[in-house]
Amino acid sequence: MPNDKHLFIAPHIDDEIIGCGGLILKLLSLQKKVKVVVVFGNSISKEETLIRRQEAEDISKYLGIEYIILDFEERKTIHFDVMVNELLKVILDFYPDSIYYPHSKESDFDHSLVNDVTNRACFLAENYSRGIKSNVISKRYLYEVWTPLEEFNFHINITNFIGEKKKLIAKYKSQQRNSNLINGTEGLNAYRGMQVGVDFAEVYKLKGY
């Protein structure tokens, strides 16, 4: 992979690992620069927020990468432009070559909203950077979390990283109470692997291709 700076945009704390954990691990093994931004950093309850933020901090330290947690509250309508501006600040500060965010048909409302917000922020970032220096965001990749992509045109063989990805998901203990995220994620990655001829894979939709 030729790009050096990769920004992963997650609606909630844990979506970045469920959707892209294998790719993140692979990029880090190649010594690429990786950053994660979580849009809905506040849960419905203060107690849940503190627990999930601590879990994200533990993952951040474990991986050795920066996590930016925005202060928007999940499941609550937020002014669209405010969210766009906050995300735009992150993009222009990091100036990524590649950006990763959920696809538009995710069934979770927060996920599909983040798709809309990111599209707008990327448009503004590209216009802002034009003529100043090399264009920000060479490539945009859409990933799947709760709703599988209907089509994909890019995949990553994560067979060598599936064990570590499962360990990372397990670190989000608060999210294991009602859902077996480890088995669900491993099953999806195994199915995607079968589709592309490897044991385990993550798939993405590269926009514009």
Backbone as a printed PyTorch tensor [residue, N CA C, xyz], in Angstrom:
tensor([[[  0.8350,  -1.1900,   0.0000],
         [  0.0000,   0.0000,   0.0000],
         [  0.8710,   1.2410,   0.0000]],

        [[  0.7360,   2.1110,  -0.9700],
         [  1.6400,   3.2380,  -1.1020],
         [  1.3550,   4.3800,  -0.1360]],

        [[  0.1190,   4.5020,   0.3720],
         [ -0.2270,   5.6370,   1.2080],
         [  0.3470,   5.4970,   2.6050]],

        [[  0.7120,   6.6270,   3.2080],
         [  1.3730,   6.6100,   4.5000],
         [  0.4600,   6.9770,   5.6560]],

        [[ -0.5790,   7.7760,   5.4090],
         [ -1.4290,   8.2630,   6.4900],
         [ -2.8740,   7.8050,   6.2680]],

        [[ -3.4100,   7.1350,   7.2860],
         [ -4.7220,   6.5060,   7.1670],
         [ -5.6080,   6.9450,   8.3320]],

        [[ -6.7710,   7.4840,   8.0040],
         [ -7.7130,   7.9500,   9.0160],
         [ -8.9580,   7.0650,   9.0040]],

        [[ -9.2610,   6.4760,  10.1570],
         [-10.4330,   5.6130,  10.3090],
         [-11.4910,   6.3640,  11.1160]],

        [[-12.6650,   6.5240,  10.5210],
         [-13.7590,   7.2380,  11.1700],
         [-14.7850,   6.2260,  11.6480]],

        [[-15.0050,   6.1840,  12.9580],
         [-15.9310,   5.2340,  13.5600],
         [-17.1270,   5.9760,  14.1470]],

        [[-18.3350,   5.5290,  13.8890],
         [-19.4970,   6.1450,  14.5410],
         [-19.4170,   6.0160,  16.0590]],

        [[-19.1630,   4.7860,  16.5290],
         [-19.0880,   4.5120,  17.9610],
         [-17.7690,   3.8330,  18.3060]],

        [[-17.4310,   3.8970,  19.5560],
         [-16.2560,   3.1910,  20.0500],
         [-16.4830,   1.6910,  19.8780]],

        [[-15.6570,   1.0390,  19.1360],
         [-15.5720,  -0.3890,  18.7820],
         [-15.8250,  -0.6480,  17.3040]],

        [[-16.5290,   0.2860,  16.6070],
         [-16.8180,   0.0700,  15.1840],
         [-15.5500,   0.0040,  14.3460]],

        [[-14.5200,   0.7390,  14.7570],
         [-13.2660,   0.7540,  13.9900],
         [-12.5910,  -0.6160,  13.9830]],

        [[-12.7210,  -1.3530,  15.0880],
         [-12.0960,  -2.6780,  15.1700],
         [-12.9800,  -3.7330,  14.5100]],

        [[-14.2860,  -3.6690,  14.7470],
         [-15.2000,  -4.6200,  14.1160],
         [-15.0890,  -4.5370,  12.5930]],

        [[-15.1090,  -3.3260,  12.0570],
         [-15.0860,  -3.1550,  10.6110],
         [-13.7160,  -3.2210,   9.9800]],

        [[-12.7040,  -2.7050,  10.6850],
         [-11.3920,  -2.4950,  10.0400],
         [-10.2050,  -2.9790,  10.8650]],

        [[-10.4540,  -3.7470,  11.9160],
         [ -9.3620,  -4.1420,  12.8050],
         [ -8.2170,  -4.8500,  12.1120]],

        [[ -8.5410,  -5.7360,  11.1760],
         [ -7.4840,  -6.4520,  10.4590],
         [ -6.6390,  -5.5230,   9.6200]],

        [[ -7.2870,  -4.5880,   8.9330],
         [ -6.5540,  -3.6210,   8.1100],
         [ -5.6960,  -2.7090,   8.9700]],

        [[ -6.2370,  -2.2510,  10.0930],
         [ -5.4510,  -1.4070,  10.9970],
         [ -4.1900,  -2.1390,  11.4430]],

        [[ -4.3450,  -3.3920,  11.8400],
         [ -3.1840,  -4.1820,  12.2840],
         [ -2.1730,  -4.3670,  11.1500]],

        [[ -2.6780,  -4.6100,   9.9500],
         [ -1.7720,  -4.7900,   8.8090],
         [ -1.0180,  -3.4980,   8.5060]],

        [[ -1.7060,  -2.3670,   8.5290],
         [ -1.0550,  -1.0830,   8.2720],
         [  0.0210,  -0.7990,   9.3120]],

        [[ -0.2800,  -1.0910,  10.5620],
         [  0.7030,  -0.8630,  11.6210],
         [  1.9190,  -1.7760,  11.4570]],

        [[  1.6810,  -2.9970,  10.9800],
         [  2.8060,  -3.9110,  10.7460],
         [  3.7120,  -3.4080,   9.6310]],

        [[  3.1330,  -2.5750,   8.7420],
         [  3.8970,  -1.9690,   7.6460],
         [  4.4260,  -0.5870,   8.0190]],

        [[  4.2430,  -0.2300,   9.2930],
         [  4.7270,   1.0480,   9.8510],
         [  4.0840,   2.2640,   9.1840]],

        [[  2.8110,   2.1390,   8.8530],
         [  2.0550,   3.2610,   8.3190],
         [  1.5000,   4.1040,   9.4750]],

        [[  1.1790,   5.3420,   9.1950],
         [  0.6010,   6.2360,  10.1980],
         [ -0.9100,   6.0610,  10.2110]],

        [[ -1.4360,   5.7440,  11.3850],
         [ -2.8590,   5.4530,  11.5320],
         [ -3.4430,   6.3010,  12.6600]],

        [[ -4.6380,   6.8390,  12.4280],
         [ -5.3580,   7.5860,  13.4510],
         [ -6.8270,   7.1960,  13.3910]],

        [[ -7.4690,   7.1930,  14.5460],
         [ -8.8930,   6.8610,  14.6400],
         [ -9.6380,   8.0540,  15.2260]],

        [[-10.7830,   8.3890,  14.6450],
         [-11.6740,   9.3970,  15.2320],
         [-13.0350,   8.7620,  15.4420]],

        [[-13.5620,   8.9000,  16.6430],
         [-14.8860,   8.3900,  16.9890],
         [-15.8400,   9.5680,  17.0620]],

        [[-16.9140,   9.5120,  16.3050],
         [-17.8410,  10.6500,  16.2190],
         [-18.7460,  10.7390,  17.4450]],

        [[-19.4150,   9.6270,  17.7750],
         [-20.3320,   9.6340,  18.9150],
         [-19.5930,   9.1160,  20.1520]],

        [[-18.8600,  10.0180,  20.7830],
         [-18.0420,   9.6320,  21.9370],
         [-18.8050,   9.5770,  23.2390]],

        [[-20.0330,  10.0590,  23.2410],
         [-20.8440,  10.0610,  24.4610],
         [-22.0150,   9.1010,  24.3190]],

        [[-22.1370,   8.1980,  25.2780],
         [-23.2590,   7.2640,  25.3060],
         [-24.4530,   7.9130,  25.9950]],

        [[-25.5480,   7.1920,  26.0810],
         [-26.7620,   7.7340,  26.6880],
         [-26.5510,   8.0360,  28.1600]],

        [[-25.7870,   7.1870,  28.8650],
         [-25.5150,   7.4120,  30.2880],
         [-24.0580,   7.8180,  30.4910]],

        [[-23.8230,   8.6040,  31.5310],
         [-22.4730,   9.0550,  31.8440],
         [-21.5800,   7.8730,  32.2120]],

        [[-22.1470,   6.9200,  32.9560],
         [-21.3810,   5.7410,  33.3690],
         [-20.9000,   4.9430,  32.1550]],

        [[-21.7980,   4.7290,  31.1930],
         [-21.4400,   3.9980,  29.9870],
         [-20.3860,   4.7480,  29.1820]],

        [[-20.5050,   6.0680,  29.1440],
         [-19.5250,   6.8870,  28.4230],
         [-18.1300,   6.7080,  29.0100]],

        [[-18.0300,   6.7600,  30.3240],
         [-16.7260,   6.6250,  30.9830],
         [-16.1130,   5.2530,  30.7320]],

        [[-16.9480,   4.2220,  30.7800],
         [-16.4600,   2.8540,  30.5580],
         [-15.9380,   2.7010,  29.1280]],

        [[-16.7260,   3.1680,  28.1610],
         [-16.3460,   2.9810,  26.7590],
         [-15.1340,   3.8310,  26.4020]],

        [[-15.0450,   5.0140,  26.9560],
         [-13.8680,   5.8510,  26.6830],
         [-12.6030,   5.2330,  27.2720]],

        [[-12.7290,   4.6120,  28.4420],
         [-11.5740,   3.9460,  29.0250],
         [-11.1470,   2.7570,  28.1730]],

        [[-12.1180,   2.0190,  27.6470],
         [-11.7910,   0.8940,  26.7630],
         [-11.0760,   1.3900,  25.5050]],

        [[-11.5420,   2.5140,  24.9450],
         [-10.8850,   3.0760,  23.7620],
         [ -9.4720,   3.5370,  24.0860]],

        [[ -9.2970,   4.1150,  25.2610],
         [ -7.9530,   4.5510,  25.6700],
         [ -7.0130,   3.3580,  25.8030]],

        [[ -7.5340,   2.2600,  26.3380],
         [ -6.7170,   1.0450,  26.4740],
         [ -6.3080,   0.5070,  25.0970]],

        [[ -7.2420,   0.5090,  24.1520],
         [ -6.9360,   0.0570,  22.7920],
         [ -5.9080,   0.9870,  22.1510]],

        [[ -6.0930,   2.2840,  22.3420],
         [ -5.1700,   3.2760,  21.7850],
         [ -3.7450,   3.0410,  22.2700]],

        [[ -3.6010,   2.8140,  23.5640],
         [ -2.2690,   2.5610,  24.1320],
         [ -1.7120,   1.2270,  23.6400]],

        [[ -2.5670,   0.2340,  23.5560],
         [ -2.1380,  -1.0900,  23.1180],
         [ -1.6030,  -1.0530,  21.6910]],

        [[ -2.3120,  -0.3350,  20.8140],
         [ -1.9060,  -0.2490,  19.4130],
         [ -0.8340,   0.8050,  19.1770]],

        [[ -0.7400,   1.7630,  20.0890],
         [  0.2340,   2.8410,  19.9170],
         [ -0.1950,   3.8700,  18.8920]],

        [[ -1.5080,   4.1180,  18.8070],
         [ -2.0280,   5.1040,  17.8570],
         [ -2.9670,   6.0680,  18.5890]],

        [[ -3.1960,   7.2150,  17.9830],
         [ -4.0540,   8.2260,  18.5970],
         [ -5.5190,   7.9650,  18.2800]],

        [[ -6.3370,   8.0740,  19.3020],
         [ -7.7900,   8.0560,  19.1680],
         [ -8.3030,   9.4450,  19.5070]],

        [[ -9.0820,  10.0340,  18.6080],
         [ -9.7490,  11.3040,  18.8790],
         [-11.2200,  10.9990,  19.1270]],

        [[-11.7050,  11.3360,  20.2990],
         [-13.0850,  11.0560,  20.6650],
         [-13.8670,  12.3680,  20.6580]],

        [[-14.7830,  12.5120,  19.7110],
         [-15.6170,  13.7050,  19.6560],
         [-16.7450,  13.6040,  20.6920]],

        [[-17.3480,  14.7240,  21.0160],
         [-18.2840,  14.7760,  22.1390],
         [-19.7530,  14.6890,  21.7550]],

        [[-20.0590,  14.1760,  20.5710],
         [-21.4530,  14.0510,  20.1800],
         [-22.0920,  12.8440,  20.8750]],

        [[-23.3550,  12.9920,  21.2470],
         [-24.0550,  11.9240,  21.9480],
         [-24.7820,  11.0220,  20.9630]],

        [[-24.6070,   9.7170,  21.1380],
         [-25.2400,   8.7620,  20.2350],
         [-26.7610,   8.8080,  20.3550]],

        [[-27.4140,   8.4140,  19.2680],
         [-28.8770,   8.3320,  19.2080],
         [-29.5650,   9.6750,  19.4600]],

        [[-28.8710,  10.7580,  19.1940],
         [-29.4760,  12.0690,  19.3840],
         [-29.2160,  12.9110,  18.1480]],

        [[-30.2300,  13.6390,  17.6990],
         [-30.0950,  14.4740,  16.5170],
         [-29.1740,  15.6520,  16.8040]],

        [[-28.1520,  15.8050,  16.0040],
         [-27.1740,  16.8770,  16.1570],
         [-27.2020,  17.7230,  14.8910]],

        [[-26.9280,  18.9970,  15.0430],
         [-26.8710,  19.8580,  13.8720],
         [-25.8070,  19.3330,  12.9120]],

        [[-26.2240,  19.0380,  11.7080],
         [-25.3530,  18.3960,  10.7180],
         [-24.0640,  19.1840,  10.4970]],

        [[-24.1660,  20.4850,  10.3340],
         [-22.9890,  21.3060,  10.0240],
         [-21.9750,  21.3200,  11.1570]],

        [[-22.4530,  21.2290,  12.3900],
         [-21.5310,  21.1920,  13.5350],
         [-20.6740,  19.9370,  13.4680]],

        [[-21.2940,  18.8170,  13.1600],
         [-20.5620,  17.5600,  13.0460],
         [-19.5720,  17.6090,  11.8930]],

        [[-20.0030,  18.1560,  10.7660],
         [-19.1170,  18.2840,   9.6060],
         [-17.8870,  19.1130,   9.9650]],

        [[-18.0850,  20.2360,  10.6220],
         [-16.9710,  21.1210,  10.9540],
         [-15.9770,  20.4610,  11.9080]],

        [[-16.4830,  19.7000,  12.8810],
         [-15.5860,  19.0180,  13.8180],
         [-14.7450,  17.9630,  13.1030]],

        [[-15.3860,  17.2330,  12.2080],
         [-14.6570,  16.2040,  11.4640],
         [-13.6880,  16.8340,  10.4730]],

        [[-14.0930,  17.9410,   9.8730],
         [-13.2220,  18.6490,   8.9370],
         [-11.9320,  19.0920,   9.6220]],

        [[-12.0240,  19.5470,  10.8550],
         [-10.8320,  19.9580,  11.6070],
         [ -9.8480,  18.7960,  11.7460]],

        [[-10.3870,  17.6250,  12.0450],
         [ -9.5280,  16.4390,  12.2040],
         [ -8.8520,  16.0880,  10.8850]],

        [[ -9.6180,  16.1180,   9.8100],
         [ -9.0800,  15.7590,   8.4920],
         [ -7.9700,  16.7180,   8.0740]],

        [[ -8.2030,  18.0090,   8.2340],
         [ -7.2080,  18.9910,   7.8120],
         [ -5.9750,  18.9810,   8.7110]],

        [[ -6.1660,  18.6030,   9.9700],
         [ -5.0200,  18.5220,  10.8840],
         [ -4.1310,  17.3210,  10.5660]],

        [[ -4.7570,  16.1820,  10.2850],
         [ -3.9960,  14.9500,  10.0170],
         [ -3.5700,  14.8490,   8.5570]],

        [[ -4.3790,  15.3900,   7.6760],
         [ -4.1320,  15.3650,   6.2290],
         [ -3.8830,  13.9420,   5.7200]],

        [[ -4.8760,  13.0670,   5.8240],
         [ -4.6860,  11.6620,   5.4410],
         [ -4.6490,  11.4470,   3.9370]],

        [[ -3.9330,  10.4150,   3.5260],
         [ -3.9660,   9.9700,   2.1350],
         [ -5.2150,   9.1230,   1.8760]],

        [[ -5.5810,   8.3260,   2.8730],
         [ -6.7430,   7.4380,   2.7390],
         [ -7.6380,   7.5950,   3.9520]],

        [[ -8.9370,   7.5110,   3.7120],
         [ -9.8990,   7.6540,   4.7920],
         [-10.9120,   6.5120,   4.6900]],

        [[-11.3600,   6.0200,   5.8410],
         [-12.2350,   4.8510,   5.9070],
         [-13.4430,   5.1940,   6.7850]],

        [[-14.6560,   4.9000,   6.2850],
         [-15.8650,   5.2140,   7.0530],
         [-17.0030,   4.3010,   6.6010]],

        [[-18.0770,   4.1980,   7.3930],
         [-19.1500,   3.2420,   7.0770],
         [-19.8710,   3.5690,   5.7740]],

        [[-20.3880,   2.5400,   5.1270],
         [-21.1070,   2.7550,   3.8790],
         [-22.5070,   3.3000,   4.1560]],

        [[-23.1260,   3.8290,   3.1240],
         [-24.3660,   4.5930,   3.2790],
         [-25.5790,   3.7480,   3.6360]],

        [[-25.5200,   2.4310,   3.3860],
         [-26.6850,   1.5900,   3.6220],
         [-26.6190,   0.8320,   4.9420]],

        [[-25.7370,   1.2470,   5.8390],
         [-25.7180,   0.6600,   7.1830],
         [-27.0830,   0.8920,   7.8300]],

        [[-27.6350,  -0.1380,   8.4550],
         [-28.9690,  -0.0470,   9.0470],
         [-29.0050,   0.8320,  10.2880]],

        [[-27.8930,   0.9410,  10.9820],
         [-27.8170,   1.7900,  12.1680],
         [-27.8350,   3.2620,  11.7460]],

        [[-28.7380,   4.0450,  12.3270],
         [-28.8890,   5.4420,  11.9190],
         [-27.6020,   6.2350,  12.1210]],

        [[-26.9420,   6.0480,  13.2640],
         [-25.7000,   6.7790,  13.5250],
         [-24.6530,   6.4690,  12.4550]],

        [[-24.6180,   5.2380,  12.0050],
         [-23.6330,   4.8420,  11.0000],
         [-23.9000,   5.5310,   9.6630]],

        [[-25.1660,   5.5130,   9.2310],
         [-25.4850,   6.1520,   7.9550],
         [-25.3120,   7.6650,   8.0410]],

        [[-25.5610,   8.2400,   9.2200],
         [-25.3430,   9.6750,   9.4080],
         [-23.8660,  10.0120,   9.2820]],

        [[-23.0090,   9.1780,   9.8560],
         [-21.5660,   9.4100,   9.7550],
         [-21.1020,   9.3320,   8.3040]],

        [[-21.7390,   8.4750,   7.5160],
         [-21.4150,   8.4300,   6.0920],
         [-21.7080,   9.7780,   5.4370]],

        [[-22.8800,  10.3370,   5.7080],
         [-23.2510,  11.6400,   5.1370],
         [-22.3090,  12.7460,   5.6100]],

        [[-22.0260,  12.7480,   6.8960],
         [-21.1530,  13.7790,   7.4760],
         [-19.7530,  13.6940,   6.8790]],

        [[-19.2390,  12.4810,   6.7470],
         [-17.8890,  12.3040,   6.2110],
         [-17.8130,  12.7090,   4.7520]],

        [[-18.8190,  12.3500,   3.9800],
         [-18.8330,  12.7610,   2.5710],
         [-18.7330,  14.2780,   2.4490]],

        [[-19.4940,  14.9850,   3.2640],
         [-19.4740,  16.4460,   3.2150],
         [-18.1310,  17.0020,   3.6850]],

        [[-17.6030,  16.4470,   4.7640],
         [-16.3140,  16.9160,   5.2870],
         [-15.1890,  16.6750,   4.2810]],

        [[-15.2280,  15.5380,   3.5930],
         [-14.2080,  15.2400,   2.5790],
         [-14.3070,  16.2180,   1.4100]],

        [[-15.5240,  16.5290,   1.0000],
         [-15.7280,  17.4890,  -0.0880],
         [-15.1290,  18.8450,   0.2830]],

        [[-15.3940,  19.3020,   1.5000],
         [-14.8670,  20.5870,   1.9420],
         [-13.3470,  20.5490,   2.0850]],

        [[-12.8210,  19.4350,   2.5800],
         [-11.3700,  19.3070,   2.7530],
         [-10.6520,  19.3330,   1.4130]],

        [[-11.2240,  18.6600,   0.4350],
         [-10.6010,  18.6190,  -0.8850],
         [-10.6380,  19.9960,  -1.5500]],

        [[-11.7190,  20.7240,  -1.3750],
         [-11.8040,  22.0750,  -1.9240],
         [-10.8360,  23.0190,  -1.2220]],

        [[-10.7280,  22.8590,   0.0880],
         [ -9.8340,  23.7130,   0.8720],
         [ -8.3820,  23.4910,   0.4800]],

        [[ -8.0070,  22.2330,   0.2660],
         [ -6.6010,  21.8990,   0.0130],
         [ -6.1740,  22.1770,  -1.4220]],

        [[ -7.1430,  22.2650,  -2.3140],
         [ -6.8070,  22.4490,  -3.7220],
         [ -6.0500,  23.7640,  -3.9350]],

        [[ -4.8690,  23.6710,  -4.5130],
         [ -4.0530,  24.8460,  -4.7670],
         [ -3.1610,  25.2390,  -3.6140]],

        [[ -3.3580,  24.6030,  -2.4440],
         [ -2.5030,  24.9210,  -1.2910],
         [ -1.3270,  23.9670,  -1.2330]],

        [[ -1.6190,  22.6700,  -1.2990],
         [ -0.5970,  21.6290,  -1.3800],
         [ -1.2580,  20.4180,  -1.9920]],

        [[ -0.5600,  19.3190,  -2.0290],
         [ -1.1290,  18.1280,  -2.6590],
         [ -2.4790,  17.8130,  -2.0310]],

        [[ -3.3960,  17.3670,  -2.8650],
         [ -4.7610,  17.1570,  -2.4050],
         [ -4.8400,  16.1810,  -1.2430]],

        [[ -5.6480,  16.5390,  -0.2660],
         [ -5.9100,  15.6490,   0.8520],
         [ -6.8270,  14.5230,   0.3690]],

        [[ -6.6850,  13.3600,   0.9620],
         [ -7.5290,  12.1860,   0.7100],
         [ -7.4520,  11.6980,  -0.7400]],

        [[ -6.4600,  10.9060,  -1.0100],
         [ -6.3350,  10.3080,  -2.3350],
         [ -7.4190,   9.2630,  -2.5780]],

        [[ -7.7790,   8.5140,  -1.5220],
         [ -8.7520,   7.4440,  -1.6770],
         [ -9.6980,   7.4060,  -0.4720]],

        [[-10.9500,   7.0650,  -0.7710],
         [-11.9590,   6.9040,   0.2800],
         [-12.5210,   5.4900,   0.2140]],

        [[-12.4840,   4.8070,   1.3430],
         [-12.9520,   3.4280,   1.4250],
         [-14.1620,   3.3470,   2.3580]],

        [[-15.1930,   2.6360,   1.9230],
         [-16.3720,   2.3990,   2.7490],
         [-16.2860,   1.0010,   3.3510]],

        [[-16.5970,   0.9010,   4.6320],
         [-16.5080,  -0.4140,   5.2890],
         [-17.8480,  -0.8250,   5.8740]],

        [[-17.9420,  -2.0930,   6.2660],
         [-19.1820,  -2.6710,   6.7890],
         [-19.0310,  -2.9970,   8.2740]],

        [[-20.1220,  -2.7850,   9.0030],
         [-20.1440,  -3.1460,  10.4240],
         [-21.3520,  -4.0570,  10.6690]],

        [[-22.5580,  -3.4720,  10.7060],
         [-23.7670,  -4.2500,  10.9710],
         [-24.4990,  -4.6820,   9.7100]],

        [[-24.2800,  -3.9600,   8.6300],
         [-24.9590,  -4.2900,   7.3780],
         [-23.9100,  -4.5820,   6.3070]],

        [[-23.8390,  -5.8090,   5.8050],
         [-22.8280,  -6.1440,   4.7980],
         [-22.9540,  -5.2900,   3.5370]],

        [[-21.8130,  -4.9590,   2.9760],
         [-21.7910,  -4.2460,   1.7020],
         [-22.4480,  -5.0840,   0.6120]],

        [[-23.2600,  -4.4600,  -0.2060],
         [-23.8570,  -5.1670,  -1.3240],
         [-22.8360,  -5.4400,  -2.4200]],

        [[-21.8880,  -4.5310,  -2.5830],
         [-20.8110,  -4.6800,  -3.5600],
         [-19.5030,  -4.2120,  -2.9320]],

        [[-18.4180,  -4.8440,  -3.3150],
         [-17.1040,  -4.3830,  -2.8640],
         [-16.1170,  -4.5280,  -4.0080]],

        [[-15.1030,  -3.7110,  -3.9990],
         [-14.0850,  -3.7660,  -5.0540],
         [-12.6640,  -3.7440,  -4.4930]],

        [[-12.5700,  -3.9680,  -3.1890],
         [-11.2500,  -3.9780,  -2.5470],
         [-11.3290,  -4.9010,  -1.3470]],

        [[-10.3120,  -5.7230,  -1.1700],
         [-10.3000,  -6.5960,  -0.0010],
         [ -8.8830,  -6.7160,   0.5560]],

        [[ -8.8310,  -7.0750,   1.8270],
         [ -7.5650,  -7.2850,   2.5220],
         [ -7.5710,  -8.6810,   3.1330]],

        [[ -6.5340,  -9.4430,   2.8640],
         [ -6.3650, -10.7520,   3.4960],
         [ -5.9100, -10.5280,   4.9350]],

        [[ -6.7730, -10.8420,   5.9030],
         [ -6.4220, -10.6170,   7.3100],
         [ -6.1940, -11.9260,   8.0550]],

        [[ -5.9350, -12.9920,   7.3100],
         [ -5.7470, -14.3030,   7.9360],
         [ -4.6860, -14.2670,   9.0260]],

        [[ -3.5980, -13.5650,   8.7870],
         [ -2.5170, -13.4930,   9.7660],
         [ -2.8370, -12.5740,  10.9410]],

        [[ -3.9630, -11.8650,  10.8630],
         [ -4.2930, -10.8850,  11.8980],
         [ -5.6180, -11.1770,  12.6000]],

        [[ -6.3250, -12.2410,  12.1930],
         [ -7.6470, -12.4900,  12.7500],
         [ -7.5810, -12.7760,  14.2480]],

        [[ -6.5480, -13.4860,  14.7010],
         [ -6.4110, -13.7720,  16.1320],
         [ -6.2420, -12.5050,  16.9400]],

        [[ -5.4060, -11.6000,  16.4570],
         [ -5.1740, -10.3350,  17.1490],
         [ -6.4150,  -9.4480,  17.0740]],

        [[ -7.1200,  -9.4930,  15.9590],
         [ -8.3500,  -8.7070,  15.8390],
         [ -9.3720,  -9.1680,  16.8740]],

        [[ -9.5110, -10.4540,  17.0620],
         [-10.4390, -10.9820,  18.0540],
         [-10.0500, -10.5420,  19.4660]],

        [[ -8.7570, -10.4820,  19.7410],
         [ -8.2940, -10.0140,  21.0500],
         [ -8.6630,  -8.5520,  21.2660]],

        [[ -8.5660,  -7.7600,  20.2060],
         [ -8.9170,  -6.3420,  20.3120],
         [-10.4180,  -6.1800,  20.5830]],

        [[-11.2390,  -6.9480,  19.8750],
         [-12.6850,  -6.8710,  20.1110],
         [-13.0050,  -7.2660,  21.5510]],

        [[-12.3000,  -8.2730,  22.0590],
         [-12.5300,  -8.7440,  23.4290],
         [-12.2110,  -7.6680,  24.4630]],

        [[-11.3410,  -6.7410,  24.1120],
         [-11.0030,  -5.6550,  25.0360],
         [-12.1750,  -4.6960,  25.2340]],

        [[-13.1220,  -4.7020,  24.3170],
         [-14.3440,  -3.9120,  24.4850],
         [-15.3540,  -4.7460,  25.2770]],

        [[-15.0520,  -4.9790,  26.5330],
         [-15.8520,  -5.8830,  27.3590],
         [-17.2860,  -5.4010,  27.5230]],

        [[-17.4740,  -4.0900,  27.5980],
         [-18.8220,  -3.5630,  27.8240],
         [-19.7640,  -3.8830,  26.6810]],

        [[-19.2100,  -4.1370,  25.5110],
         [-20.0420,  -4.3860,  24.3370],
         [-20.3210,  -5.8740,  24.1100]],

        [[-19.7870,  -6.7170,  24.9980],
         [-19.9880,  -8.1560,  24.8580],
         [-21.2000,  -8.6390,  25.6450]],

        [[-21.8380,  -7.7200,  26.3910],
         [-22.9160,  -8.1400,  27.2850],
         [-24.1230,  -8.6990,  26.5370]],

        [[-24.4800,  -8.0550,  25.4480],
         [-25.6990,  -8.4440,  24.7340],
         [-25.4530,  -9.0280,  23.3480]],

        [[-24.2130,  -8.9620,  22.8780],
         [-23.9020,  -9.4590,  21.5280],
         [-22.5760, -10.1840,  21.5330]],

        [[-22.5140, -11.2900,  20.8190],
         [-21.2470, -11.9990,  20.6800],
         [-20.5090, -11.4110,  19.4770]],

        [[-19.8740, -10.2730,  19.7120],
         [-19.2190,  -9.5520,  18.6230],
         [-18.0590, -10.3300,  18.0300]],

        [[-17.3840, -11.1060,  18.8510],
         [-16.2180, -11.8480,  18.3640],
         [-16.6460, -12.8910,  17.3340]],

        [[-17.6340, -13.7110,  17.6830],
         [-18.0930, -14.7420,  16.7530],
         [-18.7220, -14.1340,  15.5060]],

        [[-19.5070, -13.0780,  15.7030],
         [-20.1580, -12.4450,  14.5620],
         [-19.1580, -11.8650,  13.5770]],

        [[-18.1560, -11.1780,  14.1190],
         [-17.1450, -10.5660,  13.2580],
         [-16.2860, -11.6210,  12.5740]],

        [[-15.8900, -12.6370,  13.3290],
         [-15.0880, -13.7120,  12.7430],
         [-15.8690, -14.4210,  11.6420]],

        [[-17.1710, -14.6240,  11.8570],
         [-17.9880, -15.2770,  10.8470],
         [-18.0790, -14.4730,   9.5620]],

        [[-18.2740, -13.1630,   9.6940],
         [-18.3390, -12.3120,   8.5110],
         [-17.0050, -12.3000,   7.7750]],

        [[-15.9120, -12.2050,   8.5290],
         [-14.5920, -12.1970,   7.8960],
         [-14.2630, -13.5330,   7.2420]],

        [[-14.7720, -14.6330,   7.8130],
         [-14.5760, -15.9420,   7.1900],
         [-15.3780, -16.0340,   5.8880]],

        [[-16.6000, -15.5410,   5.9100],
         [-17.4330, -15.5440,   4.7040],
         [-16.7980, -14.6990,   3.6040]],

        [[-16.3110, -13.5130,   3.9680],
         [-15.6480, -12.6640,   2.9860],
         [-14.3800, -13.3330,   2.4650]],

        [[-13.6780, -14.0300,   3.3400],
         [-12.4860, -14.7550,   2.9090],
         [-12.8220, -15.8290,   1.8890]],

        [[-13.9090, -16.5520,   2.1310],
         [-14.3570, -17.5770,   1.1910],
         [-14.6520, -16.9640,  -0.1730]],

        [[-15.2310, -15.7590,  -0.1680],
         [-15.5710, -15.1020,  -1.4290],
         [-14.3430, -14.7330,  -2.2550]],

        [[-13.2430, -14.3950,  -1.5720],
         [-12.0540, -13.9190,  -2.2980],
         [-10.9140, -14.9380,  -2.3060]],

        [[-11.1380, -16.1190,  -1.7350],
         [-10.1530, -17.1910,  -1.8340],
         [ -9.0840, -17.2200,  -0.7670]],

        [[ -9.3800, -16.6730,   0.4270],
         [ -8.4490, -16.7550,   1.5500],
         [ -9.2360, -17.2130,   2.7710]],

        [[ -8.5590, -17.3810,   3.8960],
         [ -9.2720, -17.8390,   5.0950],
         [-10.1400, -16.7370,   5.7050]],

        [[ -9.5680, -15.5370,   5.8590],
         [-10.2900, -14.4280,   6.4590],
         [ -9.9690, -13.1460,   5.7090]],

        [[-10.9840, -12.3320,   5.4860],
         [-10.7880, -11.0810,   4.7520],
         [-11.7220, -10.0090,   5.2600]],

        [[-11.3150,  -8.7620,   5.0710],
         [-12.2020,  -7.6030,   5.2210],
         [-12.3860,  -7.0150,   3.8260]],

        [[-13.5990,  -6.5730,   3.5410],
         [-13.8770,  -6.0170,   2.2270],
         [-14.2950,  -4.5560,   2.3490]],

        [[-14.0330,  -3.8080,   1.2830],
         [-14.2890,  -2.3680,   1.2660],
         [-14.8120,  -1.9620,  -0.1030]],

        [[-15.4990,  -0.8360,  -0.1350],
         [-15.9220,  -0.2310,  -1.3840],
         [-15.0840,   1.0170,  -1.5870]],

        [[-14.1970,   0.9580,  -2.5790],
         [-13.3590,   2.1140,  -2.8980],
         [-14.1560,   3.0560,  -3.7620]],

        [[-14.4700,   4.2380,  -3.2400],
         [-15.3250,   5.1750,  -3.9710],
         [-14.6370,   5.7000,  -5.2200]],

        [[-15.4250,   5.7650,  -6.2860],
         [-14.9110,   6.3080,  -7.5340],
         [-14.2700,   5.2840,  -8.4430]],

        [[-14.3040,   3.9940,  -8.0100],
         [-13.6820,   2.9440,  -8.8030],
         [-14.6860,   1.8430,  -9.0850]]])
